């Protein structure tokens, strides 16, 4: 009862706030669509497909954890004034659900990853009723988010269909190319070393796509706590499999990863940090690593080089800042 009352009250408060700052209707046909996106990955997809016809603002910047993010007053204002809001869905932005429920009564609020086929999704290992939301780590699955962005933008601005379709086709070809590169360099890692250990369990789609065993210290959501047994089990895995590198993440504390290194050292096995991976957030806007293509390139290159494979230091196209 308390939860229901709180939800009703929150919806009412948000509704009042949104009504107070809500501008006019959708953009005119000859104007750019003003769009708000939650994560950098969603912003990148909508921006690439929208091209010159869309202006995109991302709510979450580099290093921001979408699992824990809550809307600010400026987010509410930006979303209320936008022509449409695009979010990831699949319970990734778990704290924004009530806000978007209220906002959806007044404008299009579109969860792009929710449009992916359910039979392509992995389950949350801690809660089988929920999907694992980290679908961007399988580039070929991510193309479904791109086509969902294309279809949604066409619905919002049908007169720009040709541009949206051409932009999506070009972007998907780039994604296919970086997926081929990732396949190649990750396959160069010796088979027994294809074990990816990170701060939280975000890389299961990566593991499925590239044939890697993956293990995270925390669960799929960064809200979960790392237990002593989980740390001990991972230390034993590192020692028994002679894995020499683990990875930190740009949006998650490295405290637990360093505990693994110390635990392995106590057992006489040296483990180093193989590099920082982009997990739930991309890099700085305006950089190559601030794009989806750059994130996949960076991660694949970093993992392959750290685990004994072969990959060029500057990545697929020579654009990486360097490992």
C-alpha positions, 0 to 999 in steps of 0.5 A: 500500500505504501509503495502504491501511494508513493508511486501515485504521489510521485506520478502526480508531482512529476505530472504537475512539474511536466505540465508546468514546463511543457512546451508546444507540440512536436517540431515542425516539418522543416525543423530539427527534431529535438530529442533527449536520450538517456545513455551515450550509446542510445544518443549515438544511435539516434544521432547517427540515424537522425543526422542533420534532421535531429538534435540529440542531448544525452542525459548521462555522460562518461563514467555515469552508471545508468543502473543508479542514475536518477533524473535531475531538475535539468533533466526534467526540463530538457525531457519536457521540452523535447519532441521525443525521449529515447531510452534504453529500456530492459530495466537498465535505467531502473531509477527512471521508470516512474519519471518516464511513465509520467512523461509518456502521457504527454510525448513519445517516450521510446525504449529502443532495446525493448524492441529487440526479439525476446529470444535474443536476450539473455536473462539476468542471472540474479533475477530470471524474470528480468533480461540482461540489459547490456545488449550493446556488447554484441554489435550484431544484436545492437543493429536491432536497436539502430533499426528501432531508432530508424523506425521511430524517427520515421514515425516522428518525422516521416518526410525524412524517411529517405535520410533516416534509412540511408543513415541507418544503412551506413551505420549498420555497415560500420557496426558490421565491420567493427564486429568483424574486427572484434571477431578476428582479434579476439579469436587470436587470444589462446583458447585457454586464456579467453576468460574475461573478469571485470568489476560487474557482470556486464559482458555476457553478450560479449561472451556469447558473441565471441566465445569467452567465459565471463565473470563479474565481481558484482551482479548485472546491476551495480546495485548488487554487492560483491560477497566474500565468496564471490571474490574468493571463487574468482581468485581461485579461477584466476589461479587455477586457469593461470589468467594474468589480467583482469579489467576495470570499468570506466563507470564502476569502482575498481576497488573489488578488482584490486581485491582480486589482484591482492587475493591472487598475489597471496596465492603466489599468482601475479595478476595485472589490470589489463586495461580499462573497459567501457561498460555502461558508458562511452568515453568523452563526447567528441572523441572516438571512444565517445562513439559506439564504434569507438567503444567496441574497437577499444574494448576488443583491442584492449582485451585481445592485447591483454590476454595474449592475442594480436591487435593493433595498438591503435585499433581497427582504423588507427583511431584509438588513443593508444593502449 
